[in-house]
Amino acid sequence: MVFTWKGDGANDTLEVWFNYIGPIAQNEGAQVRVVAPEPDTMAALRRIASDPIPDPITLAAPVKNKLSEKYDWMLDESLMNAEYASRKLDVNGTRALVQALVSLERQ
């Protein structure tokens, strides 16, 4: 299988998606650290693999620091959420990756 996503998009998306559904997560570059017991983490991964995909802008809304480009400070909150979602998140690629990981658990 081949999975493609935008750069660090999978880690960025995993971080916000975990935080959206419950377990606290932090993107640490090469890994996403999840602060939850393993059964809770696996349950969250199964939810990511099977629940309807949330709107990326909804996932971006709770992110505290969305500023990364020179003029981001000029955007209102709704535009900032849309910009962050389009620049940082890859929900389809991340979901495919998580589905593959969850399928390995069942083998």
C-alpha positions in Angstrom: 0.0 0.0 0.0 1.1 3.5 -0.7 -0.1 6.5 1.4 0.6 10.1 0.5 -0.1 13.2 2.5 1.2 16.8 2.6 4.5 16.7 4.5 3.7 16.6 8.2 0.0 16.6 7.5 -0.6 13.2 9.0 1.0 14.1 12.3 -0.7 17.5 12.4 -4.0 15.9 11.5 -3.6 13.1 14.0 -2.9 15.6 16.8 -6.0 17.7 16.2 -8.2 14.7 15.5 -7.2 12.9 18.7 -7.8 16.1 20.7 -11.2 16.5 18.9 -12.4 13.1 20.0 -10.9 12.9 23.5 -7.4 11.7 24.1 -4.8 14.5 24.5 -2.2 14.4 21.8 0.8 16.4 20.9 2.7 16.4 17.6 6.4 16.1 18.4 7.8 16.1 14.9 8.6 12.5 14.1 5.8 11.2 16.4 2.5 12.0 17.9 2.4 11.5 21.7 -1.0 10.5 23.0 -1.6 10.9 26.7 -4.0 8.1 27.4 -3.9 4.4 28.3 -3.4 2.1 25.3 -7.0 0.8 25.2 -8.3 4.4 25.0 -5.7 5.2 22.3 -6.7 2.2 20.3 -10.4 3.0 20.7 -9.7 6.5 19.4 -7.8 5.1 16.4 -10.8 2.8 15.7 -13.1 5.8 15.8 -10.9 7.8 13.4 -10.9 4.8 11.1 -14.6 4.3 11.1 -16.6 7.4 12.1 -17.6 9.9 9.4 -14.8 12.3 8.6 -15.2 15.6 10.4 -15.0 18.8 8.5 -11.3 19.9 8.6 -12.3 23.5 9.5 -14.1 22.1 12.6 -11.0 20.1 13.5 -8.9 23.3 13.1 -11.1 25.5 15.2 -9.8 24.6 18.7 -6.1 24.8 17.7 -4.6 27.6 19.8 -1.7 28.8 17.6 -2.6 28.9 13.9 -0.3 31.7 13.0 2.5 30.6 10.7 2.4 32.9 7.6 3.4 36.6 7.5 -0.2 38.0 7.2 -2.1 35.3 9.1 -2.7 37.9 11.9 -5.0 39.8 9.5 -7.4 37.0 9.1 -10.6 36.7 11.2 -11.2 33.4 13.1 -13.2 31.7 10.4 -10.7 32.4 7.7 -7.8 31.5 10.0 -9.5 28.1 10.6 -10.0 27.5 6.9 -6.4 28.6 6.2 -5.0 26.3 8.9 -7.1 23.4 7.7 -6.0 23.8 4.1 -2.3 24.3 4.9 -1.8 21.8 7.8 -4.5 19.0 7.7 -4.8 16.0 5.5 -7.9 14.2 6.8 -8.3 11.8 3.9 -4.6 10.7 3.9 -4.6 10.4 7.7 -7.8 8.4 7.8 -6.4 5.9 5.2 -3.2 5.6 7.2 -5.2 4.9 10.5 -7.5 2.5 8.7 -4.4 0.5 7.6 -3.0 0.5 11.1 -6.3 -0.6 12.7 -6.6 -3.4 10.1 -3.2 -4.7 11.3 -4.5 -4.9 14.8 -7.2 -7.3 13.7 -4.8 -9.7 12.1 
